[in-house]
Amino acid sequence: MAESLDATFFAFQKRDGGLLLGASITFIVLAALLWGGYACLNWSAFPEFGSWFMEIVRLSVSSGGNVSPEAMPQPPASIIGVFGGLFLLLIPYNILLAAYEAACLRWMIHGERPGFFGFTLGADTWRVWGVYWVWFALNVASSLVIGILILLLAIPMGGLETVQQYEDIIQLVWNVLLWLIAIRLLPAAATSVGRRGFSFFKAWTVTRGRYFPLLGSFLLWCLIYIVLTLIVYGIGFALMWPNVGDDVMALAANPSADLAFDAVEALLAPENLMFLLITYVLFAPVAALMLVLYYGINARAVRAALEEEKIEPASA
C-alpha cells in the first residue's frame, strides 16, 4: 500500500543545509533586473501605448465590436519596442525560471545544490525549459481543439451565432476537464529532474494511484494563492485609493463602459506608478513562496515514485 503523500508543505520539510531561501532571493533579484530593464527601456513608450490601447477598447465597446478599419487609430511607433521587447524578455526570463525550478527540484528530490544556490545552466535547467515548451504546445493544441469543437457544434445548432451564446460555458467545461486531466502531468518537470532525463509523459506514471491526494494538495495551494494575492493587492489598492476612489465610487453608483475606462485610466495614472511598484515588491516574495510550494508538491510525488520504484533513473 502506498504511503501517505502529505505533499502540500513538503517544501518546508526540514533538511540538512539550505537552498530554497537563497535560490528564491536570487530569482527575485534577477527577475527584477530583467523586468526593470525592460521597463526602463520602454518607460516613455508606455503612456503612448496605453492611450492607443484604451482608445481601441473604447471604439470596440461603443461600436459593439464592429470597428471599421478607417476608424482604427494608427498604432504608435512605440508598439514595436513594447511588444518586441516583451518577446525578447520572455526568453531569458523563462530560462531563469527554469533554472530556479530545477534548483529547487534538484534540492528537494536529490539533496543536491550545485552552482550558486543551485542555479546552473546544466542539463536539468534545459529539461525543465523543454517541459515549458511542451506545455505551450499542449495549450496551443487545446485552443485549436476547442475552436474545432465549436465549429462542429455550430453545424447542427444552426450557425456560429447560435453557438456563441453557449461559448463561455463550453470553454469553462473544457478548461475544467483539461485541468482535471493535467493533474496527472503537472509533475513533468520534477519527473525530468528526478529521472535525470527528459520525461514529460512519465509524469503520468508518477501520479498513478496518487490523483486525489495531489488534487487536494493543488486545490489547497490554489486557496492559499488566492488569499495571499487578495491581501497583497488589497494593500496596493488601499494605497492608491485617494487617487482612484472617486472614479471607483462613480463607477459603482452608475456602472457604464465610459466610467469603467475612467477608473482604469485613473488606476494607471503616473502618480500611481509608485504604488504599483510597491505592490509588485510586496507580491514578489508571495510569488516565490507559491512557486516553492508548487515545486514541493511535484517533488514529493516524484520522490514517492522513485522510492516505490514506479519510475527509474533514465541512466539505469
Secondary structure, DSSP 4 states (H G I P E B T S, - for coil): -PPP---TTGGGS--SS--HHHHHHHHHHHHHHHHHHHHHHTTTHHHHHHHHHHHHHHHHHHTTT---GGGSPPPPTTHHHHHHHHHHHHHHHHHHHHHHHHHHHHHHHH----TBTTB--SHHHHHHHHHHHHHHHHHHHHHHHHHHHHHHHHHHHTSHHHHHTTHHHHHHHHHHHHHHHHTTTTTHHHHHHHHTS--GGGHHHHTTT-HHHHHHHHHHHHHHHHHHHHHHHHHHHHHHHHHHHHHHHHHHHS--HHHHHHHHHHHTSGGGHHHHHHHHHHHHHHHHHHHHHHHHHHHHHHHHHHHTTSS--TT-
